[in-house]
Amino acid sequence: MKRQKRDMTARAYKRGYMAGLSGKSKDMCPIDKQEARQEWLTGWREGREDNWNGMTGVSGIHKLPNVTA
């Protein structure tokens, strides 16, 4: 069975969301490519907002796209 190529923007969003949800700084973004970096920052913003609204841990997982790390 062939492996599908993973969508890099979805992975960047997921990782950014998890970083924001855990309270990390947006300066910790590890991505250099502009498009993927923008997705990471979008995920980070939404993760921070959910963190502030008390959706930490498992309660915030429902927003993540179905992407395997």
Secondary structure, 3 states (H helix, E strand, C coil): CCCCCCCHHHHHHHHHHHHHHCCCCHHHCCCCCHHHHHHHHHHHHHHHHHHHCCCCHHHHHHHCCCCCC
